[in-house]
Structure formats: structure tokens, C-alpha cells
């Protein structure tokens, strides 16, 4: 009854199934490993952020360039405050507001963007307190330049000259005359009545949309594998039933040739 499995048509079906199932399982396992990796990175970043608050601040120059191992670590830098900008559309404690961003001109000749704090409401230069005058030393969490589209960072343009959507050297280069560090710092303690902005996890380590996309793709690949198995058994049962009916004489000879699932089609 199962001799039909040796026909060319069923050879093709079986080879497809034998290749498709391992491929789907492999792709599902790979997507699952990507999700688990992001979960592990998120856990490590959270633990690092908790421990970083108690570690001594290190000089800025020793912690550059910013990567996953240095993002969030406490650094210290000295210089004089220069141009001040506002970063609108930033949420803190469930409220909309804006960051007060001031450039710290260091002895190296470069300027370091420093988020001195957060204020609620619409971005308004009149609300932002002026930076301290003279030589200052700042201490805060080191952060990598933002990328529009990540962590809610806006990519909108058309902002006033004293505002920027993203805190990055690429966004600020056209707004200020200074050479810039490809990094920024959020102060441990905000200045003049503002709220301190907590450090964010490094890019690619959070449980963001990409992480849950990996989890969704995992389910899809395993569903595909199950669907292939289901369709193989369905075709097999249909073929067996047809040949059983044919053996019992329930299928006329003409229908055997025309209706058999294994019979080659004629032109």
C-alpha cells in the first residue's frame, strides 16, 4: 500500500520535508538565541548600572570610545560651560519635558555635551537655568551618542536654533562651532532645581521592539516546521485512503488514472 512513497512525486515531497524541518528548527533556534542574548545583555546592563552608582568616577579620556562595557560608567571632566541647547520631547517619571544640554569646553580643545537636568513642560529657554560660570568639574554617567529612532529619540527637523532632537556629535556639529566628543554625560546631581536624567542602557541591550521581534520570529519558524509535518501527514493519509479505496474496487479504473494524487498529470 505504501509503494507510492517510491514514486518520483513522493521522493520530491519527502526530500523537501527532510530539508524544510531542520531548516525551520535551526532558524527558530537561532532567533531564540538572539532573544536570549538580548535578555542577557539587558540583565548585565541593569546590574552594571546598579554597580556603577557606587564606583569611583574615572577621567573621561580613559573611558573613550564609548561601548557596551563603558556606557553608563561614571566619569569626570573639567572645563568651562559654553553654548546651551534644549532637547525637547523627553519623558521622565511619566511626564513630558525637555533636557537642558550644555557644552563643556575641556582643555583638550573638544566640547563635551552635558545634560545638566530635566524640566517639565514645553522647551523654553527662559525656563532653563544658566550654567555655572568659571572652571567646573562635572561627574556623571557616560553615554553613547544617540541615534534617531532608538529609545524614543526623535528624528524630526525644523527645530529652533537653540534646540536639538538627538544628543549626538552628528546632530550638534551644525549647531555649535566646537569640536565635539562622540559621547555625552548626564550629571549625577542635576543643577539648579532640575531633575537628574538617569543613564540609559547601551544600544542593543534593552528588551526593545527588536528583542520581541526575535521572539516572534522564533514562534513563526517553529510553526512553519509544524505546518510542514502536518501537511505531510495529511497528504500521506489522503494517498493511503485513495489506494485503499482503489484496492476495494471503489474507484473506477479511469478515475484511478485521473484522480490518484500520485498519478502524473497529462496535457
Secondary structure as the mmCIF struct_conf table of DSSP 4:
data_model
#
loop_
_struct_conf.conf_type_id
_struct_conf.id
_struct_conf.beg_label_comp_id
_struct_conf.beg_label_asym_id
_struct_conf.beg_label_seq_id
_struct_conf.end_label_comp_id
_struct_conf.end_label_asym_id
_struct_conf.end_label_seq_id
HELX_RH_3T_P HELX_RH_3T_P1 UNK A 2 UNK A 6
BEND BEND1 UNK A 7 UNK A 7
HELX_RH_AL_P HELX_RH_AL_P1 UNK A 8 UNK A 52
TURN_TY1_P TURN_TY1_P1 UNK A 53 UNK A 54
BEND BEND2 UNK A 55 UNK A 55
HELX_LH_PP_P HELX_LH_PP_P1 UNK A 56 UNK A 57
STRN STRN1 UNK A 58 UNK A 59
HELX_RH_3T_P HELX_RH_3T_P2 UNK A 60 UNK A 63
HELX_LH_PP_P HELX_LH_PP_P2 UNK A 64 UNK A 64
BEND BEND3 UNK A 65 UNK A 65
HELX_LH_PP_P HELX_LH_PP_P3 UNK A 66 UNK A 66
TURN_TY1_P TURN_TY1_P2 UNK A 68 UNK A 72
STRN STRN2 UNK A 74 UNK A 92
TURN_TY1_P TURN_TY1_P3 UNK A 93 UNK A 94
STRN STRN3 UNK A 95 UNK A 105
TURN_TY1_P TURN_TY1_P4 UNK A 107 UNK A 108
BEND BEND4 UNK A 109 UNK A 109
STRN STRN4 UNK A 110 UNK A 120
BEND BEND5 UNK A 121 UNK A 122
TURN_TY1_P TURN_TY1_P5 UNK A 125 UNK A 127
BEND BEND6 UNK A 128 UNK A 128
HELX_LH_PP_P HELX_LH_PP_P4 UNK A 129 UNK A 133
BEND BEND7 UNK A 134 UNK A 134
STRN STRN5 UNK A 135 UNK A 144
HELX_LH_PP_P HELX_LH_PP_P5 UNK A 145 UNK A 146
TURN_TY1_P TURN_TY1_P6 UNK A 148 UNK A 149
BEND BEND8 UNK A 150 UNK A 150
TURN_TY1_P TURN_TY1_P7 UNK A 151 UNK A 152
TURN_TY1_P TURN_TY1_P8 UNK A 161 UNK A 162
STRN STRN6 UNK A 163 UNK A 163
BEND BEND9 UNK A 165 UNK A 166
BEND BEND10 UNK A 168 UNK A 168
HELX_RH_AL_P HELX_RH_AL_P2 UNK A 169 UNK A 172
TURN_TY1_P TURN_TY1_P9 UNK A 173 UNK A 175
BEND BEND11 UNK A 177 UNK A 178
STRN STRN7 UNK A 179 UNK A 187
BEND BEND12 UNK A 188 UNK A 189
BEND BEND13 UNK A 191 UNK A 191
TURN_TY1_P TURN_TY1_P10 UNK A 192 UNK A 193
HELX_LH_PP_P HELX_LH_PP_P6 UNK A 194 UNK A 194
STRN STRN8 UNK A 195 UNK A 195
HELX_LH_PP_P HELX_LH_PP_P7 UNK A 196 UNK A 202
TURN_TY1_P TURN_TY1_P11 UNK A 203 UNK A 204
BEND BEND14 UNK A 206 UNK A 206
HELX_RH_AL_P HELX_RH_AL_P3 UNK A 209 UNK A 247
TURN_TY1_P TURN_TY1_P12 UNK A 248 UNK A 249
BEND BEND15 UNK A 251 UNK A 251
HELX_RH_AL_P HELX_RH_AL_P4 UNK A 253 UNK A 259
TURN_TY1_P TURN_TY1_P13 UNK A 261 UNK A 262
BEND BEND16 UNK A 263 UNK A 263
HELX_LH_PP_P HELX_LH_PP_P8 UNK A 264 UNK A 265
#
